[in-house]
Amino acid sequence: MNKTLILATILAAGSVKAQQPLTPELLWKLGRVSAEAVTPDKKYAIYGVTHYNLAENNSERNLYKIPLNGGKALQLTKSQGGETLVHLEQNGNILYLSKGQLWLLESGKEEPKQLTKFDGELSNVKISPNGQYILFSQEVALQKVQSADKYEDLKKSDAYIFNSLNNRHWDTWFNGKFSHVFYASYQNGIIGKPVDIMADEPYFTPQQPFGGAEDMVWSPDSKQIIYVCKKKFGTDYAQSTNTDLYAYDIERKQTKNLSDGMMGYDVAPAFSKDANYLAWLSMKEDGYESDKNDLIVRDLKTSTTYNLTKDWDETVGGFLWSADGSKIWFTAPTAGTIQLFEIALSKDLSKVGAKQVKQLTKGDYDITSVNGESGDLLLVSRTDMNHAAELYTFNRKSKELKQLSHVNDELNASIAQSKVVGRITKATDGKDLFSWVIYPPDFDANKKYPTLLYCQGGPQAALSQFYSFRWNMQLIAAQGYIVVAPNRRGMPGHGVEWNRSISGDWGGQPIRDYLSAIDDVAKEPYVDKNRLGAVGASYGGYSVFMLAGVHENRFKTFIAHDGLFDTRSWYGTTEELFFANKELGGNYWQQPTPKAYTQFNPISYADKWDTPILIVQGGKDFRVGIEQGLGAFQLAQLKGIKSRLLYFPEENHWVLQPQNAIVWQREFFTWLKETL
């Protein structure tokens, strides 16, 4: 890209004077918009908006509807808590979940009616197409692993007794309860006796912690329940990603595995409207959580399964069947963005492949979801690095994206925006390395700016036009920093091989990519080469710890959040061992020892550490345990390096509580002011 053109564009963007820079407090005033569905009459979109109350340290989510052809939004729910859409009836009635119970909002009325009063909370609720059944998940106590349950005379004890792994996951210790699928008769808000279709099975469904209602569906004839489950337990569960799709026949009370022999993740089943086909997302390799996601379609008449994207050189995100079953729309990362794609189907599915995939949108933004269809319009959600998610419609004929919801327009108009520019660097192996470069809103090319290298986590997560409420590029740039965000090795959107190549090579080419990107941008006259920093979380935190030992005086400061400091101790404490086995190349006692535990282990470079570092650690992060952050902080302190530990005892791998998030932002920028 022409550098003169880039500078002219940046200077033009910097001429806006009346707007204020984004602050952490303003960031948390933004409404968080998420699409739910299109109404049965195809006239309205239903969506949710979450607002956070910093003073109360909580949030509230309400449901809204808005005409698909544009117009004023109508707020549907107003109760405290968070509402999630369950079902839209033909007569306009809305069923939704609130506080773990089912509620009914009748068309034209303002006051909802509570339908259920279950012991415990309902989740992942679905109404059958014929309206006669309700489907949901609930926890079932099957094992006694807590001492007070095992020894009834010791009710005040608080010990756990485990005989296998999966003893803890994400941020929760296993308590002997499993999430099971239930169904019950349903009529006029009255629910019959629930039936546990997984009775006596010690398995979880849907997948924890990320699986949800998309992993449990009714067949169009309401005779079957399709659900996702990893039917493994304990140590086997912790070492495998092999989920399958199971079909439970209500009349026969029998369960059939629909994806038997497919060894990776199989998730998100969805029937075509004519009930002739079942589609889902599938990964091929057991134990590889970031494998390519392929779009699978099963012909239910012939029981033949087809992989429609096996020859397509990218990975599929969320998808939606067209009403006539002639195509499937889906999102996928590409070239530093996430875009909307279409795959056209034919009667002979064996002839459908990569040539039938067509990209529908293109621009410096992300299409984060596709949620419904109305004639030529598709309901989608869109973000970019200056804007949180809003709803848009995409016109399939005109190819026009039109903003539908306007939740944050007023606040956005008062906030100065950053210029975001794509940049190509030659990596050390000669390949093109794409980066986003984010500039301060008032950028002046005649000045020099401190510059931050942003290291993405994942490690195989797309670095696209995302909008984060923690790692927010607009917010960082608004404080006067240039941000360099490379699509280094391991990220989707640049071909399957680019995506896969990071596994087993964490400290190799990806780290060289980071150094290539920052070295390239540092050649610009407006970059202060004496004020460079590197920041990141998770694999990004690992990257910061690695860079601290190999950067050769490039950086003046570091910030690492929940990063891996010692891969040996991390392997011994992390809970999803399939991830560790795949990404590190195995365990640390095998011979030969994988490079991840020697050459690519940050602790191996402890003698080289000499740069100020802020270390952030969550106390309930079981993916990257507290020993990682504590060990890195102890090293820095004992070596006399200026260092700080920011510890959140009740947060997990993220920072979810509003006030804790503000603390995170304030400490982040305070550290940069002190050290950069």
C-alpha positions as CSV (number, residue, x, y, z in Angstrom):
1,M,0.0,0.0,0.0
2,N,1.3,3.5,-0.9
3,K,2.7,5.1,2.3
4,T,2.0,8.7,1.1
5,L,-1.6,7.8,0.6
6,I,-1.7,6.2,4.1
7,L,-0.3,9.4,5.7
8,A,-2.7,11.6,3.8
9,T,-5.6,9.5,4.9
10,I,-4.4,9.5,8.5
11,L,-3.9,13.3,8.5
12,A,-7.5,13.8,7.2
13,A,-8.8,11.5,9.9
14,G,-6.9,13.5,12.5
15,S,-8.6,16.8,11.6
16,V,-11.7,16.0,13.6
17,K,-11.5,18.3,16.7
18,A,-14.8,18.2,18.4
19,Q,-14.8,14.7,19.6
20,Q,-13.4,13.3,22.9
21,P,-11.0,10.4,23.1
22,L,-12.4,7.0,24.2
23,T,-11.9,6.3,27.9
24,P,-12.5,3.1,29.9
25,E,-15.6,4.6,31.5
26,L,-17.0,5.6,28.1
27,L,-16.3,2.2,26.7
28,W,-18.4,0.6,29.4
29,K,-21.3,2.9,28.6
30,L,-21.7,1.3,25.2
31,G,-24.6,-1.1,24.7
32,R,-23.7,-4.6,23.7
33,V,-25.9,-5.7,20.9
34,S,-26.6,-9.3,19.9
35,A,-29.1,-10.6,17.3
36,E,-31.6,-13.2,18.2
37,A,-33.9,-14.0,15.3
38,V,-36.2,-12.8,12.5
39,T,-39.9,-12.9,13.4
40,P,-42.1,-15.6,11.6
41,D,-43.8,-12.9,9.5
42,K,-40.3,-11.8,8.3
43,K,-41.0,-8.2,9.2
44,Y,-38.9,-7.7,12.4
45,A,-35.6,-8.5,13.9
46,I,-35.4,-9.5,17.6
47,Y,-32.2,-8.6,19.4
48,G,-30.8,-8.1,22.9
49,V,-28.9,-5.2,24.3
50,T,-26.8,-5.5,27.5
51,H,-25.9,-2.4,29.5
52,Y,-23.5,-2.4,32.4
53,N,-23.9,-0.5,35.7
54,L,-20.4,0.3,37.0
55,A,-21.7,1.6,40.4
56,E,-23.7,-1.6,41.0
57,N,-21.1,-3.8,39.3
58,N,-23.7,-5.7,37.3
59,S,-25.5,-5.8,34.0
60,E,-29.0,-6.0,32.5
61,R,-30.0,-7.4,29.1
62,N,-33.3,-6.6,27.5
63,L,-35.0,-7.7,24.3
64,Y,-36.0,-5.3,21.5
65,K,-37.6,-5.6,18.1
66,I,-37.0,-3.4,15.0
67,P,-38.5,-3.4,11.5
68,L,-36.2,-5.1,9.0
69,N,-36.7,-2.3,6.5
70,G,-35.6,0.2,9.1
71,G,-37.4,2.3,11.7
72,K,-37.8,2.8,15.4
73,A,-36.8,0.0,17.8
74,L,-39.4,-1.1,20.4
75,Q,-38.2,-2.4,23.8
76,L,-40.0,-5.6,24.7
77,T,-38.7,-6.5,28.2
78,K,-37.8,-4.3,31.1
79,S,-37.3,-6.7,34.1
80,Q,-34.0,-6.8,36.0
81,G,-31.5,-9.4,35.0
82,G,-30.9,-10.8,31.5
83,E,-33.5,-12.0,29.0
84,T,-32.8,-14.5,26.2
85,L,-35.2,-15.3,23.4
86,V,-36.5,-18.9,23.4
87,H,-39.3,-19.0,20.8
88,L,-41.4,-16.8,18.5
89,E,-44.9,-17.9,18.0
90,Q,-46.9,-17.2,14.8
91,N,-49.3,-15.0,16.7
92,G,-46.6,-12.7,17.8
93,N,-46.2,-14.1,21.3
94,I,-42.6,-14.3,22.6
95,L,-41.2,-16.9,25.0
96,Y,-38.0,-15.9,26.7
97,L,-35.8,-17.1,29.5
98,S,-35.1,-14.9,32.5
99,K,-33.5,-15.8,35.9
100,G,-33.5,-19.5,34.8
101,Q,-37.3,-19.6,34.2
102,L,-39.6,-19.4,31.2
103,W,-41.7,-16.3,30.6
104,L,-44.4,-15.4,28.1
105,L,-44.9,-11.9,26.6
106,E,-48.2,-11.9,24.7
107,S,-48.4,-9.8,21.5
108,G,-49.6,-6.3,22.2
109,K,-49.1,-6.6,26.0
110,E,-46.4,-5.0,28.1
111,E,-46.4,-7.2,31.2
112,P,-44.9,-10.7,30.9
113,K,-46.2,-13.8,32.6
114,Q,-44.0,-16.3,34.3
115,L,-44.7,-19.9,33.1
116,T,-42.3,-22.0,35.0
117,K,-41.1,-22.3,38.6
118,F,-38.5,-25.1,38.4
119,D,-36.2,-26.1,41.1
120,G,-32.8,-25.0,39.7
121,E,-32.4,-22.9,36.6
122,L,-33.4,-24.0,33.1
123,S,-30.9,-23.4,30.3
124,N,-30.7,-23.9,26.5
125,V,-34.5,-24.0,26.2
126,K,-36.2,-24.9,22.9
127,I,-39.9,-25.4,22.0
128,S,-40.6,-28.2,19.5
129,P,-41.8,-27.2,16.0
130,N,-45.3,-28.7,16.8
131,G,-45.4,-26.7,20.0
132,Q,-46.1,-29.8,22.1
133,Y,-42.7,-30.3,23.8
134,I,-40.1,-28.3,25.6
135,L,-36.4,-29.1,25.5
136,F,-33.8,-27.9,28.0
137,S,-30.7,-28.8,29.9
138,Q,-30.2,-29.1,33.7
139,E,-27.5,-30.4,36.0
140,V,-27.9,-33.8,37.5
141,A,-26.0,-35.0,40.6
142,L,-24.5,-38.4,39.8
143,Q,-21.3,-38.7,41.8
144,K,-20.2,-37.9,45.3
145,V,-16.9,-36.1,45.0
146,Q,-17.4,-33.6,47.9
147,S,-16.7,-34.9,51.3
148,A,-19.9,-33.5,52.9
149,D,-21.8,-35.6,50.3
150,K,-19.7,-38.7,50.8
151,Y,-19.6,-38.6,54.6
152,E,-23.0,-37.5,55.9
153,D,-21.7,-37.1,59.4
154,L,-19.1,-34.5,58.3
155,K,-21.3,-31.9,56.8
156,K,-18.9,-29.0,57.6
157,S,-16.0,-30.5,55.7
158,D,-15.1,-29.0,52.4
159,A,-12.7,-31.6,50.7
160,Y,-12.9,-32.9,47.2
161,I,-12.0,-36.6,46.4
162,F,-11.1,-37.3,42.7
163,N,-10.1,-40.5,41.0
164,S,-9.5,-39.0,37.5
165,L,-8.8,-35.8,35.7
166,N,-11.4,-33.3,34.5
167,N,-11.5,-32.5,38.2
168,R,-11.7,-28.9,37.3
169,H,-12.5,-27.0,34.1
170,W,-12.1,-23.3,33.0
171,D,-13.0,-21.7,36.4
172,T,-15.0,-24.4,38.3
173,W,-14.2,-27.5,40.3
174,F,-16.2,-30.6,39.4
175,N,-18.8,-31.2,42.0
176,G,-20.3,-34.5,40.8
177,K,-23.0,-32.8,38.7
178,F,-23.4,-33.3,34.9
179,S,-25.4,-31.2,32.4
180,H,-28.1,-33.4,30.8
181,V,-30.7,-33.0,28.2
182,F,-34.4,-33.1,29.2
183,Y,-37.7,-32.8,27.4
184,A,-41.3,-32.6,28.7
185,S,-44.8,-32.1,27.3
186,Y,-45.7,-28.5,27.0
187,Q,-49.1,-26.8,26.5
188,N,-50.3,-23.3,27.4
189,G,-47.4,-22.7,29.6
190,I,-47.9,-26.0,31.5
191,I,-44.9,-28.3,31.5
192,G,-45.3,-32.1,32.2
193,K,-42.9,-34.4,33.9
194,P,-39.4,-34.0,32.5
195,V,-37.6,-36.9,30.9
196,D,-33.8,-37.1,31.2
197,I,-32.8,-38.6,27.8
198,M,-29.2,-39.2,29.2
199,A,-30.3,-40.9,32.4
200,D,-27.5,-42.6,34.2
201,E,-24.9,-41.4,31.6
202,P,-21.9,-39.6,33.3
203,Y,-21.5,-37.1,30.5
204,F,-21.8,-33.4,29.9
205,T,-23.9,-31.7,27.2
206,P,-23.6,-29.3,25.7
207,Q,-19.8,-28.6,25.6
208,Q,-18.5,-26.7,28.5
209,P,-18.0,-23.7,28.8
210,F,-18.7,-22.5,25.3
211,G,-21.5,-24.8,24.0
212,G,-25.1,-23.5,24.2
213,A,-28.5,-23.8,22.8
214,E,-27.0,-24.2,19.3
215,D,-25.9,-27.7,20.3
216,M,-29.5,-28.9,21.0
217,V,-32.2,-28.9,18.3
218,W,-35.6,-30.5,17.5
219,S,-36.1,-32.3,14.3
220,P,-38.7,-30.6,12.1
221,D,-41.3,-33.3,12.8
222,S,-40.7,-33.0,16.6
223,K,-40.0,-36.7,16.9
224,Q,-36.2,-36.4,17.5
225,I,-33.8,-34.4,19.6
226,I,-30.4,-33.9,18.2
227,Y,-27.7,-32.9,20.7
228,V,-24.0,-32.6,21.0
229,C,-22.0,-34.5,23.5
230,K,-18.5,-35.7,24.3
231,K,-19.3,-39.2,25.6
232,K,-16.1,-39.6,27.5
233,F,-15.4,-39.1,31.2
234,G,-12.6,-38.1,33.5
235,T,-9.0,-38.3,32.1
236,D,-10.3,-39.4,28.7
237,Y,-12.6,-36.4,28.6
238,A,-9.6,-34.1,29.3
239,Q,-7.6,-35.5,26.4
240,S,-10.1,-35.5,23.7
241,T,-12.2,-33.1,21.5
242,N,-14.3,-35.9,20.0
243,T,-17.8,-34.7,20.3
244,D,-20.6,-36.3,18.3
245,L,-24.1,-35.6,17.2
246,Y,-26.7,-37.9,18.9
247,A,-30.3,-38.3,17.7
248,Y,-32.8,-39.4,20.4
249,D,-36.1,-40.9,19.2
250,I,-38.9,-39.9,21.6
251,E,-41.2,-42.7,20.7
252,R,-38.6,-45.5,20.7
253,K,-36.5,-43.9,23.5
254,Q,-33.4,-44.8,21.5
255,T,-30.2,-42.8,20.8
256,K,-28.2,-43.0,17.6
257,N,-24.7,-41.5,16.9
258,L,-25.0,-39.6,13.7
259,S,-21.3,-38.7,13.4
260,D,-19.7,-41.9,14.5
261,G,-16.2,-42.2,13.1
262,M,-15.8,-38.4,12.8
263,M,-13.1,-37.8,15.4
264,G,-12.9,-34.1,16.2
265,Y,-15.5,-31.5,17.3
266,D,-18.9,-32.0,15.7
267,V,-21.2,-29.1,16.7
268,A,-24.1,-26.8,15.9
269,P,-26.6,-29.1,14.1
270,A,-29.3,-27.4,12.0
271,F,-32.0,-28.9,9.8
272,S,-32.9,-27.5,6.4
273,K,-36.5,-26.1,6.3
274,D,-37.7,-29.0,4.2
275,A,-36.3,-31.5,6.8
276,N,-34.4,-33.4,4.1
277,Y,-30.9,-32.4,5.3
278,L,-29.0,-31.9,8.5
279,A,-25.9,-29.6,8.5
280,W,-23.3,-29.1,11.2
281,L,-19.7,-28.0,11.7
282,S,-17.0,-30.6,12.0
283,M,-13.3,-30.8,12.8
284,K,-11.3,-33.8,11.6
285,E,-8.6,-34.3,14.2
286,D,-9.2,-35.5,17.7
287,G,-7.4,-33.3,20.2
288,Y,-7.0,-30.3,17.9
289,E,-9.4,-27.7,19.1
290,S,-8.4,-25.2,16.4
291,D,-8.6,-27.6,13.5
292,K,-10.3,-26.4,10.3
293,N,-14.1,-26.2,10.7
294,D,-15.8,-27.9,7.8
295,L,-19.4,-27.6,6.8
296,I,-21.0,-31.1,6.8
297,V,-24.4,-31.9,5.3
298,R,-26.2,-35.3,5.8
299,D,-28.9,-36.4,3.3
300,L,-31.4,-37.8,5.7
301,K,-33.2,-39.8,3.0
302,T,-30.0,-41.7,2.0
303,S,-28.1,-41.3,5.3
304,T,-25.1,-40.1,3.2
305,T,-22.8,-37.5,4.7
306,Y,-21.0,-34.9,2.6
307,N,-18.1,-32.5,3.5
308,L,-18.9,-29.4,1.4
309,T,-15.8,-27.4,2.3
310,K,-13.1,-30.1,2.5
311,D,-11.2,-28.5,-0.4
312,W,-11.8,-24.9,0.6
313,D,-8.7,-23.3,2.1
314,E,-10.4,-21.6,5.1
315,T,-12.4,-22.4,8.2
316,V,-16.2,-22.0,8.6
317,G,-17.8,-20.0,11.4
318,G,-21.5,-19.7,12.1
319,F,-24.0,-20.7,9.4
320,L,-27.6,-20.4,8.3
321,W,-29.8,-22.4,5.9
322,S,-31.7,-20.5,3.3
323,A,-35.5,-20.9,3.5
324,D,-35.6,-22.8,0.2
325,G,-32.7,-25.0,1.2
326,S,-30.7,-24.1,-2.0
327,K,-27.8,-22.5,-0.2
328,I,-26.1,-22.0,3.2
329,W,-24.7,-18.7,4.4
330,F,-21.8,-18.6,6.8
331,T,-19.1,-16.4,8.3
332,A,-15.4,-17.1,7.9
333,P,-12.1,-15.2,8.6
334,T,-10.2,-13.9,5.6
335,A,-7.3,-11.5,5.3
336,G,-7.6,-9.9,8.7
337,T,-11.4,-9.7,8.7
338,I,-14.5,-11.9,9.0
339,Q,-16.8,-11.9,6.0
340,L,-20.1,-13.4,4.9
341,F,-20.0,-16.3,2.4
342,E,-22.5,-18.4,0.5
343,I,-22.3,-22.0,-0.7
344,A,-24.8,-23.0,-3.4
345,L,-26.2,-26.5,-3.1
346,S,-27.5,-28.9,-5.8
347,K,-29.4,-32.1,-5.7
348,D,-26.2,-34.0,-6.1
349,L,-24.3,-32.9,-3.0
350,S,-21.2,-34.9,-4.1
351,K,-20.6,-32.2,-6.7
352,V,-20.7,-29.3,-4.2
353,G,-17.3,-28.1,-3.1
354,A,-14.9,-25.1,-3.0
355,K,-16.0,-23.8,-6.4
356,Q,-19.5,-23.2,-5.1
357,V,-18.2,-21.0,-2.2
358,K,-18.8,-17.3,-2.9
359,Q,-17.7,-14.3,-0.8
360,L,-20.6,-11.9,-0.4
361,T,-19.1,-9.0,1.6
362,K,-15.8,-7.3,1.6
363,G,-14.5,-4.4,3.7
364,D,-12.5,-3.4,6.7
365,Y,-15.1,-4.8,9.1
366,D,-16.2,-8.1,10.6
367,I,-19.5,-9.8,9.9
368,T,-19.8,-11.6,13.2
369,S,-23.0,-13.5,12.7
370,V,-25.8,-14.3,10.3
371,N,-29.1,-14.6,12.1
372,G,-32.1,-14.6,9.7
373,E,-33.5,-14.2,6.3
374,S,-36.4,-12.1,4.8
375,G,-36.6,-12.1,1.1
376,D,-33.4,-10.6,-0.3
377,L,-32.3,-9.4,3.2
378,L,-30.1,-11.2,5.6
379,L,-29.9,-10.1,9.2
380,V,-26.2,-9.9,10.3
381,S,-24.1,-8.4,13.0
382,R,-21.1,-6.2,12.2
383,T,-18.2,-4.7,14.1
384,D,-15.0,-2.8,13.4
385,M,-12.1,-1.6,15.6
386,N,-14.0,1.7,16.1
387,H,-17.5,0.4,16.6
388,A,-19.1,-2.2,18.9
389,A,-21.6,-4.7,17.3
390,E,-24.7,-3.3,15.7
391,L,-27.3,-5.1,13.5
392,Y,-27.2,-4.7,9.8
393,T,-29.1,-6.0,6.8
394,F,-27.3,-7.3,3.8
395,N,-29.2,-7.1,0.5
396,R,-28.3,-10.1,-1.6
397,K,-29.2,-8.4,-4.8
398,S,-27.6,-4.9,-4.4
399,K,-24.8,-6.3,-2.1
400,E,-25.6,-3.3,0.2
401,L,-24.9,-3.4,4.0
402,K,-27.4,-1.1,5.8
403,Q,-27.2,-0.4,9.5
404,L,-30.4,-1.5,11.3
405,S,-29.9,-0.9,15.0
406,H,-28.5,2.4,16.3
407,V,-27.9,1.6,20.0
408,N,-24.5,3.3,20.2
409,D,-24.8,6.0,17.5
410,E,-25.1,9.0,19.8
411,L,-22.2,7.9,22.0
412,N,-20.1,7.0,19.0
413,A,-20.7,10.5,17.5
414,S,-19.0,12.0,20.5
415,I,-15.9,9.8,20.5
416,A,-12.9,10.4,18.3
417,Q,-12.2,7.5,16.0
418,S,-8.9,6.0,15.1
419,K,-7.6,5.4,11.6
420,V,-7.0,1.6,11.1
421,V,-4.7,0.7,8.2
422,G,-3.7,-2.7,6.8
423,R,0.1,-3.2,6.3
424,I,2.1,-5.9,4.6
425,T,5.5,-6.9,6.0
426,K,7.9,-9.5,4.6
427,A,8.4,-12.2,7.2
428,T,11.8,-13.8,7.8
429,D,10.8,-16.7,5.5
430,G,9.8,-14.3,2.7
431,K,6.1,-14.7,3.1
432,D,3.6,-11.7,3.4
433,L,2.7,-10.9,6.9
434,F,-0.5,-8.8,7.3
435,S,-0.9,-6.4,10.3
436,W,-3.5,-3.9,11.4
437,V,-1.9,-0.6,12.4
438,I,-4.1,1.6,14.6
439,Y,-3.3,5.3,15.0
440,P,-4.3,7.9,17.7
441,P,-7.4,9.9,16.6
442,D,-5.4,13.1,16.5
443,F,-2.4,11.6,14.7
444,D,0.2,14.0,13.4
445,A,2.8,12.5,11.1
446,N,5.3,15.2,12.2
447,K,5.3,13.9,15.8
448,K,6.8,10.7,17.3
449,Y,4.6,8.2,19.1
450,P,5.1,5.4,21.6
451,T,4.1,2.2,19.8
452,L,2.8,-1.1,21.1
453,L,3.0,-4.5,19.6
454,Y,-0.3,-6.3,20.4
455,C,0.2,-10.1,20.7
456,Q,-3.1,-12.0,20.1
457,G,-4.2,-15.0,22.1
458,G,-5.7,-18.3,20.9
459,P,-3.1,-19.1,19.7
460,Q,-5.3,-19.7,16.6
461,A,-7.9,-17.0,17.0
462,A,-8.5,-14.5,14.2
463,L,-7.1,-11.0,14.6
464,S,-9.7,-9.2,12.6
465,Q,-11.8,-6.1,12.9
466,F,-13.0,-7.2,16.3
467,Y,-14.3,-4.9,19.0
468,S,-13.2,-5.9,22.5
469,F,-14.2,-4.5,25.8
470,R,-10.8,-5.3,27.3
471,W,-8.2,-5.4,24.5
472,N,-9.8,-2.5,22.7
473,M,-7.6,-1.1,20.0
474,Q,-9.5,2.2,19.8
475,L,-9.1,2.7,23.5
476,I,-5.4,2.1,23.5
477,A,-4.8,4.4,20.5
478,A,-6.9,7.1,22.1
479,Q,-4.4,7.3,24.9
480,G,-1.7,8.4,22.4
481,Y,-0.3,5.0,21.3
482,I,0.2,3.5,17.9
483,V,-0.8,-0.2,18.0
484,V,0.7,-2.8,15.7
485,A,-1.5,-6.0,15.5
486,P,0.1,-8.7,13.3
487,N,-1.8,-11.7,11.8
488,R,1.2,-13.8,12.7
489,R,1.5,-17.5,12.0
490,G,-1.4,-19.5,13.5
491,M,-4.3,-17.2,12.7
492,P,-7.1,-18.2,10.4
493,G,-8.0,-16.2,7.3
494,H,-4.7,-16.8,5.5
495,G,-5.1,-20.4,4.5
496,V,-5.2,-23.6,6.4
497,E,-1.5,-24.2,6.4
498,W,-0.8,-20.7,7.9
499,N,-3.3,-21.5,10.6
500,R,-2.0,-24.9,11.4
501,S,1.7,-24.0,11.4
502,I,1.9,-22.6,14.9
503,S,1.2,-26.0,16.6
504,G,4.5,-27.2,18.1
505,D,6.2,-24.0,17.0
506,W,4.9,-21.5,19.6
507,G,8.3,-19.9,20.2
508,G,9.6,-20.2,16.6
509,Q,8.2,-18.5,13.5
510,P,5.2,-16.7,15.3
511,I,7.7,-14.9,17.5
512,R,9.8,-14.0,14.5
513,D,6.7,-12.7,12.8
514,Y,6.1,-10.4,15.8
515,L,9.6,-9.0,15.6
516,S,9.4,-8.5,11.8
517,A,6.1,-6.6,12.2
518,I,7.3,-4.2,14.9
519,D,10.7,-3.7,13.2
520,D,9.0,-2.8,10.0
521,V,6.6,-0.2,11.5
522,A,9.4,1.2,13.7
523,K,11.1,2.4,10.4
524,E,8.4,5.0,10.1
525,P,9.5,8.5,11.1
526,Y,6.5,9.0,13.4
527,V,7.4,5.9,15.6
528,D,9.6,6.6,18.6
529,K,11.9,3.6,18.4
530,N,13.0,4.2,22.0
531,R,9.4,3.8,23.3
532,L,8.3,0.4,22.1
533,G,6.2,-2.0,24.2
534,A,4.6,-5.4,23.8
535,V,1.3,-6.5,25.3
536,G,-0.9,-9.5,25.2
537,A,-3.0,-12.2,27.0
538,S,-3.1,-16.0,27.0
539,Y,-0.8,-17.1,24.1
540,G,-0.3,-13.3,23.8
541,G,0.9,-13.4,27.4
542,Y,3.2,-16.3,26.5
543,S,4.5,-14.3,23.6
544,V,5.3,-11.4,25.9
545,F,7.2,-13.7,28.3
546,M,9.1,-15.1,25.3
547,L,9.9,-11.7,23.9
548,A,11.2,-10.6,27.3
549,G,14.0,-13.1,26.9
550,V,14.8,-12.7,23.2
551,H,13.9,-9.1,22.2
552,E,17.5,-7.8,22.2
553,N,16.6,-4.4,23.7
554,R,13.8,-3.6,21.2
555,F,11.2,-3.0,23.9
556,K,11.1,-0.7,26.9
557,T,8.1,-2.3,28.7
558,F,5.9,-5.4,28.7
559,I,2.4,-6.3,29.9
560,A,1.4,-10.0,30.1
561,H,-2.1,-11.2,31.1
562,D,-2.6,-14.9,32.0
563,G,0.4,-16.0,30.0
564,L,2.3,-19.2,30.1
565,F,5.6,-18.6,31.8
566,D,6.8,-22.2,32.4
567,T,5.4,-24.8,30.0
568,R,6.4,-27.7,32.2
569,S,4.5,-26.5,35.2
570,W,1.6,-25.3,33.0
571,Y,1.3,-28.8,31.5
572,G,1.0,-30.2,35.0
573,T,-1.9,-27.8,36.0
574,T,-3.9,-26.9,32.9
575,E,-7.2,-28.8,32.5
576,E,-7.8,-29.3,28.8
577,L,-4.9,-31.6,28.1
578,F,-5.9,-32.2,24.5
579,F,-4.9,-28.5,23.9
580,A,-1.5,-28.9,25.6
581,N,-0.8,-32.2,23.8
582,K,-1.5,-30.8,20.4
583,E,0.0,-27.3,20.8
584,L,3.2,-28.2,22.7
585,G,3.8,-31.5,20.9
586,G,3.1,-33.8,23.8
587,N,4.2,-34.1,27.4
588,Y,7.5,-33.0,29.0
589,W,8.7,-36.5,30.0
590,Q,8.6,-38.0,26.6
591,Q,11.8,-38.6,24.5
592,P,12.8,-36.6,22.6
593,T,11.5,-33.7,24.7
594,P,9.4,-31.3,22.6
595,K,11.0,-27.9,22.0
596,A,8.0,-26.3,23.8
597,Y,9.6,-27.4,27.1
598,T,13.2,-26.3,26.2
599,Q,13.9,-23.8,23.4
600,F,10.3,-22.5,23.4
601,N,9.9,-22.2,27.1
602,P,9.9,-18.6,28.4
603,I,11.5,-19.7,31.7
604,S,14.5,-20.9,29.8
605,Y,15.4,-17.3,29.1
606,A,15.1,-16.1,32.7
607,D,18.7,-14.9,32.7
608,K,17.9,-12.5,29.8
609,W,15.1,-10.7,31.6
610,D,15.9,-7.0,32.2
611,T,12.8,-5.0,31.1
612,P,10.0,-3.6,33.2
613,I,6.9,-5.8,33.2
614,L,3.3,-5.7,34.4
615,I,1.9,-9.2,35.1
616,V,-1.9,-9.8,35.3
617,Q,-3.3,-13.0,36.7
618,G,-6.8,-14.4,37.4
619,G,-7.2,-16.4,40.5
620,K,-9.9,-18.7,38.9
621,D,-8.0,-19.2,35.7
622,F,-7.7,-23.0,35.5
623,R,-6.6,-22.8,31.8
624,V,-3.4,-20.9,32.8
625,G,-3.1,-21.3,36.5
626,I,-1.9,-18.7,39.0
627,E,1.6,-20.3,39.3
628,Q,2.3,-18.9,35.9
629,G,1.8,-15.3,36.8
630,L,3.3,-15.7,40.3
631,G,6.4,-17.3,38.9
632,A,7.0,-14.6,36.4
633,F,6.5,-11.9,39.0
634,Q,8.8,-13.6,41.4
635,L,11.5,-13.8,38.8
636,A,11.2,-10.1,37.9
637,Q,11.3,-9.1,41.6
638,L,14.3,-11.2,42.5
639,K,16.2,-9.9,39.5
640,G,15.4,-6.3,40.6
641,I,13.4,-5.5,37.5
642,K,10.6,-2.9,37.9
643,S,7.5,-5.1,38.0
644,R,4.0,-5.1,39.2
645,L,1.5,-7.9,39.8
646,L,-2.2,-7.2,39.2
647,Y,-4.1,-10.1,40.7
648,F,-7.9,-10.7,40.3
649,P,-8.8,-13.5,42.8
650,E,-12.4,-14.0,41.5
651,E,-11.7,-13.6,37.7
652,N,-10.9,-16.5,35.3
653,H,-9.1,-16.3,32.0
654,W,-10.9,-13.1,31.3
655,V,-11.9,-10.1,33.4
656,L,-15.7,-10.1,33.5
657,Q,-16.8,-7.9,36.4
658,P,-17.3,-4.3,35.3
659,Q,-15.4,-2.6,38.2
660,N,-12.5,-5.1,37.8
661,A,-12.5,-4.3,34.1
662,I,-12.0,-0.6,34.9
663,V,-9.2,-1.5,37.4
664,W,-7.6,-3.5,34.6
665,Q,-7.8,-0.6,32.2
666,R,-6.5,2.0,34.7
667,E,-3.6,-0.2,35.8
668,F,-2.8,-1.0,32.1
669,F,-2.5,2.7,31.2
670,T,-0.8,3.7,34.4
671,W,1.9,1.2,33.8
672,L,2.4,2.5,30.3
673,K,2.7,6.1,31.5
674,E,5.3,5.0,34.1
675,T,7.4,2.9,31.8
676,L,6.9,4.1,28.2
